Amino acid sequence: MTELKNFMYELHRYADQTHTLKDAYEKLSEEEKHKIMEAAPASVRSPEEFFHPVFSWLESVHSKFEVENEE
């Protein structure tokens, strides 16, 4: 269980970082956003796009393990 708690902690930190990165990205001008995304590898989506799946994952994991802990 210690490894699971560690993973959940790190996932929470990762979600927080995606939120911070998304906020910083949103403050860029459209030209800056374009340049940033041109520099990114083709497989990397914009911070606005990967922010939501990470938070959905975190919420799903949290809900699943909260239910299991109550049983």
URUR-V245830 format. One record per backbone hydrogen bond with DSSP energy under -0.5 kcal/mol. CO is the residue of the C=O (numbers start at 1). NH is the residue of the N-H. Records with the same first field share a line. If there is no record, write none. Layout:
CO->NH  NH
This chain:
1->5
2->6
3->7
4->8
5->9
6->10
7->11
8->12
9->13
10->14
11->15
12->16
13->17
14->18
15->19
16->20
17->21
18->22
19->23
20->24
21->25
22->26
23->27
25->28
29->33
30->34
31->35
32->36
33->37
34->38
35->39
36->40
41->44
46->49  50
47->51
48->52
49->53
50->54
51->55
52->56
53->57
54->58
55->59
56->60
57->61
58->62
59->63
60->64
61->65
62->66
63->67
64->68
65->69
66->70
67->71
